[in-house]
Amino acid sequence: MKKIAILGLFAMSAFAASWTGYISDAGCGAKHADGSEKAMNCVKGCVKGKGASAVLVVGDKVVKIDDASKPKIMDHLGHKVTIDGKMEGEAIVVDSVKMAN
């Protein structure tokens, strides 16, 4: 029975992941993955002002951030961050977010 419980715990944690990249909006995607003031203002305008979906730009990949996770990333729009969470389908479900170097 202990083996089953340990295997179950391992399987649950195997889905957790960490990504480092820039938070952008779905319309501009990787165009605003430089952390500049101009990029941050555009992302804020699109996500806060127009209600665009938030995305994480990691290298050349653009991954949607789950809509329910949006409140967790609002203070980091346009910033380089590290997100801990999990992939559910095509979107990242955010557990935590912090500024990255």
N, C-alpha and C positions, 0 to 999 in steps of 0.2 A: 504494500500500500504506500509506503514511503517513496518508493521508486516512481510510482505514478504521480504523486504530488510534486516531486522534484522535476520530473519531465514536464508536467503541466506548467510549472513556474518558468522553466527555461523556454518553453514554447511561447508563452505570453511575452517574455522580455525579448525574444528574438525579433519581434515586429517593431520594437522601439528603434529609433534611428536619430541621427543628428545631422543637420545640414548647415553649411555656412555659405551665405550669399547675400544678395541685395533684395530688399523688398521693393517691388515695383507694382505696376498695375497691368491688367490683362491687355489693355490697348497698346501700351508702349513696350511692355516686356523688357527685353535686354537693352533697349535704347537708353534706359535710365539705371544702368548698373555700374555707375561710377562714383556714387556718393557725393556728387557735386550739389551745390545749393540749388542750381537750376533743376537738376533731376529730382531732388527732394520736393521742391515746390510743385513740379508737374505731377508727381505721384500723389502728393497730398490733395491737389486739386481734383485729380481723377477719382481717387478712392473716397475721399471725404465729400467732395463737392458733387461729383457725378454718380457716385455709388458703384464705380467700377470694381470688378473683382481684384483682390490682391493676389500677387504671385511672388514666388521666390525664384530669383535668377541665380543658378549655380553653374558657373562656367558658361557653357553654351546651351544649357537646358533651362527651360522655364516651366515651373511646376505651380499649379494652382494651390492656393491656401484655402482650406475648407471655410465656407461662409460662417459657420458657427465659431470659428477661431479668430475671426476678424477683430473683435475687441482686444484680443491679446497682442496684436501687432500694430495697432493704431498709433502708438507713440514712436514707432520705428520706421515709418514710411520713408522710403528712399535710403535708409541706412544699411550698412553691412552688419548682419546679425548672424547668430548661431541659434537655430531652432531645434529643440528637442521635441519629438513627437512620433507619429507613425503615419504611414501611407494607408489611406482607405480609398481604394479605387484609384482615381487619378489625382487625388488631392491630399495635401498634408494636413493632418489634424494636429494642431499645436498644443503641446503640453506646457512648454516654457520658451521664452525668447529673451536673448541678451545681446548686447552690443558685442561685435567682434572687432578684432584688429585688422 
